[in-house]
Amino acid sequence: MITDDEDEEREESSCPFCGSTGDCPHLLLLVDKTFQEVSGGVLFDAFNARLSSDDISFDELLDEVDSLADAYDRYNFEDGPGSSSTYEVYYVSSAARAKKAKSVFAAGSKRP
């Protein structure tokens, strides 16, 4: 899995496959770890659905996402005093892999 230098101070992530800093076909899931919320990505709806219906924790679901991802990044976003968050971003190498990961994740399987 590709990871960026976690000591580097950044307030956004760029896709390791296309360089985008926003939504792209490689974005599997964008997670605000501080508040345990998902903010975007192809797994956004499936993650929220499983979190509300499955007897599984937020971190256990993230472990499943991590097993499906080809790349991972982590950064801190500072939005004023007392308003910072740590974000984790999961990517896949292609739109086809994103589609397959969505299907596998929605079904509740940990295997790609």
PyRosetta script that sets phi, psi and omega in degrees:
from pyrosetta import init, pose_from_sequence

init()
pose = pose_from_sequence("MITDDEDEEREESSCPFCGSTGDCPHLLLLVDKTFQEVSGGVLFDAFNARLSSDDISFDELLDEVDSLADAYDRYNFEDGPGSSSTYEVYYVSSAARAKKAKSVFAAGSKRP")
pose.set_psi(1, 138.5)
pose.set_omega(1, 178.9)
pose.set_phi(2, -82.3)
pose.set_psi(2, 133.5)
pose.set_omega(2, 174.2)
pose.set_phi(3, -134.9)
pose.set_psi(3, 146.0)
pose.set_omega(3, 174.9)
pose.set_phi(4, -87.0)
pose.set_psi(4, 165.6)
pose.set_omega(4, 178.4)
pose.set_phi(5, -65.0)
pose.set_psi(5, 112.5)
pose.set_omega(5, -176.0)
pose.set_phi(6, -70.5)
pose.set_psi(6, -14.8)
pose.set_omega(6, 178.6)
pose.set_phi(7, -81.4)
pose.set_psi(7, -15.8)
pose.set_omega(7, -179.4)
pose.set_phi(8, -69.4)
pose.set_psi(8, 132.1)
pose.set_omega(8, 178.9)
pose.set_phi(9, -86.7)
pose.set_psi(9, 114.0)
pose.set_omega(9, 179.2)
pose.set_phi(10, -140.1)
pose.set_psi(10, 159.4)
pose.set_omega(10, 176.8)
pose.set_phi(11, -120.1)
pose.set_psi(11, 17.2)
pose.set_omega(11, 174.3)
pose.set_phi(12, -161.2)
pose.set_psi(12, 166.3)
pose.set_omega(12, 178.8)
pose.set_phi(13, -117.4)
pose.set_psi(13, 149.4)
pose.set_omega(13, 173.0)
pose.set_phi(14, -119.2)
pose.set_psi(14, 140.1)
pose.set_omega(14, -178.2)
pose.set_phi(15, -60.3)
pose.set_psi(15, 128.7)
pose.set_omega(15, 179.2)
pose.set_phi(16, -72.3)
pose.set_psi(16, -9.3)
pose.set_omega(16, -177.4)
pose.set_phi(17, -102.1)
pose.set_psi(17, -34.5)
pose.set_omega(17, -179.2)
pose.set_phi(18, -127.5)
pose.set_psi(18, -8.6)
pose.set_omega(18, 177.7)
pose.set_phi(19, 84.5)
pose.set_psi(19, -1.9)
pose.set_omega(19, -179.5)
pose.set_phi(20, -65.1)
pose.set_psi(20, 143.8)
pose.set_omega(20, 174.4)
pose.set_phi(21, -103.3)
pose.set_psi(21, 3.8)
pose.set_omega(21, 178.2)
pose.set_phi(22, -121.7)
pose.set_psi(22, -155.7)
pose.set_omega(22, 175.9)
pose.set_phi(23, -62.7)
pose.set_psi(23, 137.9)
pose.set_omega(23, 175.5)
pose.set_phi(24, -149.7)
pose.set_psi(24, 168.4)
pose.set_omega(24, -177.4)
pose.set_phi(25, -66.7)
pose.set_psi(25, -11.7)
pose.set_omega(25, -178.3)
pose.set_phi(26, -92.3)
pose.set_psi(26, -11.9)
pose.set_omega(26, -174.9)
pose.set_phi(27, -74.9)
pose.set_psi(27, 108.9)
pose.set_omega(27, 179.9)
pose.set_phi(28, -82.5)
pose.set_psi(28, -49.6)
pose.set_omega(28, -179.5)
pose.set_phi(29, -161.0)
pose.set_psi(29, 135.9)
pose.set_omega(29, 173.3)
pose.set_phi(30, -112.0)
pose.set_psi(30, 123.3)
pose.set_omega(30, -172.0)
pose.set_phi(31, -125.0)
pose.set_psi(31, 130.6)
pose.set_omega(31, 169.6)
pose.set_phi(32, -89.6)
pose.set_psi(32, 100.8)
pose.set_omega(32, -177.3)
pose.set_phi(33, -68.6)
pose.set_psi(33, -32.2)
pose.set_omega(33, -178.3)
pose.set_phi(34, -60.5)
pose.set_psi(34, -44.3)
pose.set_omega(34, -177.3)
pose.set_phi(35, -105.8)
pose.set_psi(35, 5.5)
pose.set_omega(35, -179.4)
pose.set_phi(36, 48.7)
pose.set_psi(36, 59.2)
pose.set_omega(36, 178.0)
pose.set_phi(37, -132.4)
pose.set_psi(37, 146.6)
pose.set_omega(37, 171.9)
pose.set_phi(38, -94.9)
pose.set_psi(38, 142.5)
pose.set_omega(38, -174.2)
pose.set_phi(39, -117.5)
pose.set_psi(39, -9.9)
pose.set_omega(39, -179.7)
pose.set_phi(40, 171.5)
pose.set_psi(40, 178.1)
pose.set_omega(40, 178.6)
pose.set_phi(41, 108.9)
pose.set_psi(41, 165.6)
pose.set_omega(41, -176.7)
pose.set_phi(42, -63.5)
pose.set_psi(42, -25.1)
pose.set_omega(42, 179.7)
pose.set_phi(43, -92.3)
pose.set_psi(43, 5.3)
pose.set_omega(43, -176.0)
pose.set_phi(44, -51.0)
pose.set_psi(44, -57.0)
pose.set_omega(44, -176.6)
pose.set_phi(45, -66.6)
pose.set_psi(45, -43.8)
pose.set_omega(45, -178.9)
pose.set_phi(46, -65.2)
pose.set_psi(46, -38.1)
pose.set_omega(46, 178.8)
pose.set_phi(47, -62.8)
pose.set_psi(47, -49.7)
pose.set_omega(47, -179.5)
pose.set_phi(48, -63.7)
pose.set_psi(48, -38.7)
pose.set_omega(48, 178.9)
pose.set_phi(49, -64.0)
pose.set_psi(49, -45.0)
pose.set_omega(49, -179.5)
pose.set_phi(50, -69.6)
pose.set_psi(50, -35.5)
pose.set_omega(50, 179.5)
pose.set_phi(51, -64.0)
pose.set_psi(51, -37.3)
pose.set_omega(51, -178.0)
pose.set_phi(52, -84.6)
pose.set_psi(52, -20.3)
pose.set_omega(52, -175.9)
pose.set_phi(53, -112.8)
pose.set_psi(53, -29.9)
pose.set_omega(53, -179.4)
pose.set_phi(54, -85.1)
pose.set_psi(54, 154.5)
pose.set_omega(54, 174.5)
pose.set_phi(55, -89.9)
pose.set_psi(55, 70.6)
pose.set_omega(55, -175.1)
pose.set_phi(56, -144.7)
pose.set_psi(56, 145.6)
pose.set_omega(56, -177.3)
pose.set_phi(57, -83.3)
pose.set_psi(57, 163.8)
pose.set_omega(57, 177.0)
pose.set_phi(58, -55.6)
pose.set_psi(58, -47.0)
pose.set_omega(58, -178.1)
pose.set_phi(59, -68.0)
pose.set_psi(59, -33.9)
pose.set_omega(59, 176.5)
pose.set_phi(60, -66.2)
pose.set_psi(60, -39.7)
pose.set_omega(60, 176.0)
pose.set_phi(61, -64.2)
pose.set_psi(61, -39.5)
pose.set_omega(61, 177.8)
pose.set_phi(62, -63.9)
pose.set_psi(62, -34.1)
pose.set_omega(62, 175.7)
pose.set_phi(63, -61.2)
pose.set_psi(63, -39.3)
pose.set_omega(63, 177.3)
pose.set_phi(64, -65.4)
pose.set_psi(64, -43.3)
pose.set_omega(64, 178.3)
pose.set_phi(65, -60.6)
pose.set_psi(65, -44.8)
pose.set_omega(65, -180.0)
pose.set_phi(66, -59.0)
pose.set_psi(66, -38.0)
pose.set_omega(66, -179.6)
pose.set_phi(67, -68.9)
pose.set_psi(67, -20.4)
pose.set_omega(67, 179.5)
pose.set_phi(68, -94.2)
pose.set_psi(68, -16.8)
pose.set_omega(68, -174.4)
pose.set_phi(69, -81.5)
pose.set_psi(69, 149.9)
pose.set_omega(69, 173.9)
pose.set_phi(70, -97.4)
pose.set_psi(70, -19.0)
pose.set_omega(70, -178.6)
pose.set_phi(71, -151.1)
pose.set_psi(71, 155.3)
pose.set_omega(71, -175.9)
pose.set_phi(72, -142.2)
pose.set_psi(72, 146.5)
pose.set_omega(72, 174.3)
pose.set_phi(73, -143.1)
pose.set_psi(73, 157.2)
pose.set_omega(73, 179.2)
pose.set_phi(74, -141.7)
pose.set_psi(74, 136.5)
pose.set_omega(74, 178.1)
pose.set_phi(75, -152.1)
pose.set_psi(75, 163.7)
pose.set_omega(75, 178.2)
pose.set_phi(76, -108.3)
pose.set_psi(76, 135.8)
pose.set_omega(76, 177.0)
pose.set_phi(77, -112.9)
pose.set_psi(77, 119.9)
pose.set_omega(77, 179.7)
pose.set_phi(78, -101.5)
pose.set_psi(78, 121.0)
pose.set_omega(78, -179.9)
pose.set_phi(79, -125.1)
pose.set_psi(79, 44.7)
pose.set_omega(79, 179.8)
pose.set_phi(80, 99.5)
pose.set_psi(80, 170.1)
pose.set_omega(80, -178.6)
pose.set_phi(81, -58.1)
pose.set_psi(81, 128.0)
pose.set_omega(81, 178.0)
pose.set_phi(82, 74.7)
pose.set_psi(82, 8.0)
pose.set_omega(82, -176.8)
pose.set_phi(83, -126.8)
pose.set_psi(83, 46.1)
pose.set_omega(83, 178.6)
pose.set_phi(84, -107.8)
pose.set_psi(84, 155.4)
pose.set_omega(84, 179.7)
pose.set_phi(85, -140.2)
pose.set_psi(85, 150.7)
pose.set_omega(85, 171.6)
pose.set_phi(86, -101.1)
pose.set_psi(86, 127.1)
pose.set_omega(86, -179.5)
pose.set_phi(87, -109.6)
pose.set_psi(87, 144.3)
pose.set_omega(87, 171.3)
pose.set_phi(88, -120.3)
pose.set_psi(88, 139.2)
pose.set_omega(88, -177.2)
pose.set_phi(89, -129.0)
pose.set_psi(89, 131.3)
pose.set_omega(89, -179.7)
pose.set_phi(90, -115.6)
pose.set_psi(90, 133.8)
pose.set_omega(90, -177.8)
pose.set_phi(91, -126.3)
pose.set_psi(91, 155.8)
pose.set_omega(91, 169.1)
pose.set_phi(92, -122.4)
pose.set_psi(92, 160.4)
pose.set_omega(92, -171.4)
pose.set_phi(93, -77.6)
pose.set_psi(93, -14.4)
pose.set_omega(93, -178.3)
pose.set_phi(94, -154.9)
pose.set_psi(94, 163.0)
pose.set_omega(94, 176.1)
pose.set_phi(95, -64.1)
pose.set_psi(95, -34.5)
pose.set_omega(95, 178.2)
pose.set_phi(96, -64.6)
pose.set_psi(96, -41.2)
pose.set_omega(96, 177.2)
pose.set_phi(97, -67.3)
pose.set_psi(97, -34.4)
pose.set_omega(97, 177.3)
pose.set_phi(98, -63.7)
pose.set_psi(98, -42.9)
pose.set_omega(98, 179.4)
pose.set_phi(99, -63.7)
pose.set_psi(99, -43.7)
pose.set_omega(99, 179.5)
pose.set_phi(100, -66.1)
pose.set_psi(100, -42.6)
pose.set_omega(100, 179.3)
pose.set_phi(101, -61.8)
pose.set_psi(101, -39.2)
pose.set_omega(101, 178.9)
pose.set_phi(102, -62.2)
pose.set_psi(102, -44.0)
pose.set_omega(102, 179.6)
pose.set_phi(103, -63.9)
pose.set_psi(103, -46.8)
pose.set_omega(103, -179.4)
pose.set_phi(104, -64.2)
pose.set_psi(104, -45.3)
pose.set_omega(104, -177.9)
pose.set_phi(105, -65.6)
pose.set_psi(105, -43.9)
pose.set_omega(105, 180.0)
pose.set_phi(106, -61.3)
pose.set_psi(106, -31.7)
pose.set_omega(106, 178.9)
pose.set_phi(107, -78.1)
pose.set_psi(107, -12.6)
pose.set_omega(107, 177.6)
pose.set_phi(108, 88.5)
pose.set_psi(108, 15.7)
pose.set_omega(108, 179.5)
pose.set_phi(109, -94.4)
pose.set_psi(109, 147.6)
pose.set_omega(109, 177.9)
pose.set_phi(110, -92.2)
pose.set_psi(110, -5.2)
pose.set_omega(110, -176.8)
pose.set_phi(111, -96.7)
pose.set_psi(111, 138.0)
pose.set_omega(111, 178.0)
pose.set_phi(112, -71.5)
pose.dump_pdb("model.pdb")
